[in-house]
C-alpha cells in the first residue's frame, strides 16, 4: 500500500517534525488526523492542508491522557473509516545535569516521551491486531543511541522508546499480526524542542550546537514518508538522521 489514501494519525502535530510531516503526507494523498495541545495551531494547519487539496482533521490531544489518545484514534475511524498508521511524535527535551534535581521536568519527560508513546500504542494496537496490519512510527533521538551529559533523563526516555518499538516489532512477527514499526533517531533538527530547556548553561550549549549544525524538520518528514511507502511485506525498523556535518 502506498501513502495515498492511508489514514495516518500524528501526535505532536502542531509544529516542527509533526507539522511538516502532516503537510507532506497530505500532499501525497494521505488522510491525516492531527493531535496536539495547541488548538489554534491545529486549526491553522488543517485549514492549510485543506486549502491545498488535502484531507485532514484534528483533535486537541494531551498524550499523557490515555483517553485523549483513544479518542484521537476514534476520530480517525469516524472521519475516514479506519486507521492505517500512527506517528507518535510528541516529545519534550528539558535537558539539565542530574545534580540540578529538576525532578518535575524528569517526570514530565517520562509522562510525555514514554507514557505518551505507550498511550498511543495502546490506543491503536487493538485495531491493528484485528485487521492484521498497521504501522507504528515513533520519534526517538540520537540520545536513544548515545549518551550525552545533561541528557540523562531525556536519553533514558528515548532508549525506552527504542526498546518498546523493537519488542513490538518482534512480538508482532511472532503473533502474525503484520504490524510494522519504525523508530527515528534525529540528531540536530531545528524545531521548538530547545524551548523546553530551562537550565541556562544547558540551553546555551544546545543552542550553539543547533545553530552550527541544525537542519530543517522536513528532512525527518521525508524519512517518515519513505517508511510508510514501503511494501507491506517490508519493515525498516530504524532510521538515524542528522546533519551531514555533525560529527556526533
C-alpha positions, 0 to 999 in steps of 0.5 A: 500500500502506498501513502495515498489514501492511508489514514495516518494519525500524528501526535505532536502535530502542531509544529516542527517534525509533526507539522511538516510531516502532516503537510507532506503526507497530505500532499501525497494523498494521505488522510491525516488526523492531527493531535496536539495541545495547541488548538489554534495551531491545529486549526491553522494547519488543517485549514492549510492542508485543506486549502491545498487539496488535502484531507485532514482533521484534528483533535486537541490531544494531551498524550499523557491522557490515555483517553485523549489518545483513544479518542484521537484514534476514534476520530480517525475511524469516524472521519475516514473509516479506519486507521492505517498508521500512527506517528507518535511524535510528541516529545519534550527535551528539558535537558539539565545535569542530574545534580540540578534535581529538576525532578518535575521536568524528569517526570514530565519527560517520562509522562510525555516521551514514554507514557505518551508513546505507550498511550498511543500504542495502546490506543491503536494496537487493538485495531491493528491486531484485528485487521492484521496490519498497521504501522507504528512510527515513533520519534526517538533521538540520537540520545536513544543511541548515545549518551550525552551529559545533561541528557540523562533523563531525556536519553533514558526516555528515548532508549525506552522508546527504542526498546518498546518499538523493537519488542513490538516489532518482534512480538508482532512477527511472532503473533502474525499480526503484520504490524510494522514499526519504525523508530527515528533517531534525529540528531540536530533538527531545528524545531521548538524542542530547545524551548523546553530547556530551562537550565541556562548553561544547558540551553546555551550549549544546545543552542550553539550546537543547533545553530552550527549544525541544525537542519530543517524538520522536513528532512525527518518528514521525508524519512517518515514518508519513505517508511510508510511507502514501503511494501507491506511485506517490508519493515525498516525498523530504524532510521538515524538522521542528522546533519551531514556535518555533525560529527556526533 
